[in-house]
């Protein structure tokens, strides 16, 4: 298993997720699979707060593995990069779609994650490894339990591919 985080700048040249896809998710995705990121980095469950204005939050859509056929192709490629990667995975869409995008504070995930920046720029800081600006097409690998933070610099769309043990 690859234990060190890495970045592959310009990994993909086509857009795998765009603002039209975002609008479709916003209107059709199950409310139970939508989290709202508050300005302090904590989340609300949309289905528990159905009257909030989605435009006031950055949004995480979970359960998106089958939203785009390209996601399965990417998972197969990820297995070439990290051969012991689990076959149990998902896709999570992160959006900072408003003029003041927010994200999680420094944290770690209990899952191995590939991240692809689809739109906009963000600062990805992984202590002891790198502090870089990710742009559309950039791919990042963050192994489970590695602290990291992604701070939006502008409106952004990114896709995270968590892999479960």
N, C-alpha and C positions, 0 to 999 in steps of 0.2 A: 504494500500500500504506500502511496506517495504521502508522506507526512508533512512536507513543507508546502506552504502556500506558494502559488506562482501566478503570474500574469502572462497572457499571450496577447500583445497589442495587435489590433487589426485582424483578429482571428477569423472573423466572418465579414463578408462585404455586403451581404444582402440584409434587409430589415426582416427579422423574424416575427416582430410584434410591433404594431403601429398604433396611432391614436384612434383609428377607426375600430381596431380590435379592442382597444380600451373601452370605447363607448359601448360596444356590443356587450362586453363583460359587465360594465356598470349597469346596464339595463336588464341583463338576462341571467347573470350568475346567481346561484343560490345565496341568499342573504347569510346563511349559516357559515359560508366560506369566504366572507368578507370581513377584514379587520381594518380599522381606521387608526392611523398613527396620529397621535396628538403632538403638539409642539414640544412637549417634554420627553418624547420618545416612547411613551407608553401607548398601549392600544385599547380600543373599545371594540366590542363585537357589534357588528351592524345589526344583526337580528335582535339584539337586546336593546338597541337604540335606534329604532326604525325611523324616527322623525328628524334625525340630524341631517344636515345638508352635506352630502358627499363632497361638494366643492370646497368645503372648509377643511378637509383632511387629505393627507396622503393616504393611499389605499394599498392594501395587500389582498390579492385574490389568491386563495389556496385552491387546491383541487383542480389545477389547470393542465394536468398531464396530457389530456386528450383535446385540448382547445385547438392546437395546431399540429398537423402531421409532422412538421419539421422538428417538433420536440422529441419524438421517438427517434428520429434520425440522429439528433444531437446526442441523446442518451447513448446510442450505440457507438458514436465516436468517442464519447467520454470514457467508455469502457476500454477503448484502445489506449487512452492516456493513463488511466488508472485501472489496471486489469482486475483488481480485487473488488471493484466497485459493486455495490449491491444492485440486484435487478429490481428491487422494490424502490420506486422513486416517484416524485411528483414534480410539478412545475408551479412556482409561485410567481405571480406578477406583482412587481412593486411599482407604484406610480407616485410621482410628485407632480401632479397635473396642474396645480394652482400656482399662483405667483410667489408663494412662500412655502416651498416644499420642505417637508420634515422627514426624518428617518429615525431609526432606533438609535439609542445611545450605544457606547461601546458595549459589546456583548459577545457571547460565543453561542454557537448552535450545537445541539447534541447530534447533528447530522453532518455528513460530508456534503459540501455544496459546490457546484459550479455556478457561476454568475455570468450572464451576458448583458452588457450595457446595450440597450436598443435605441435610446434617444436621450439627448442631453449629456451633461457631464456631471461627474460626482468625484469627490475625493475618497479614495479607498485607502484606509490606514490599517495596517496589520503590524502591531508593534514587533520589533526585532526582525521584520522581514522587508516591508516596503511601505512607502507613503507616496501614492501616485494619483494622477488624475485619470479616471477611466472615461472613455469616449465610445460612441457607437461602434460596435463590432469587437470590442475588447472582451476577452474571456478571463475570468479569475477562478482559481481553485482555492477554496478555504476548507481545509480538513476540519472535522468535528473537534470541538473544544478549543479552537484557536481563536483568541480574542480579535475582534475587528470592528470597524465602524465604516459606514459609507455615508458621507455627507453630501447631499445634493448641492450642486453649484447653480443649477438651473432646473427648469422643468425636466423631468426624467421619466423614462420607462426602463425597467430592467427585468430580467427573468432569472430566477434562482431555481436551480434543480437540486433539491435536497434528496439524498439517497439514504434510505433507512436500513438499519442492520437486520 
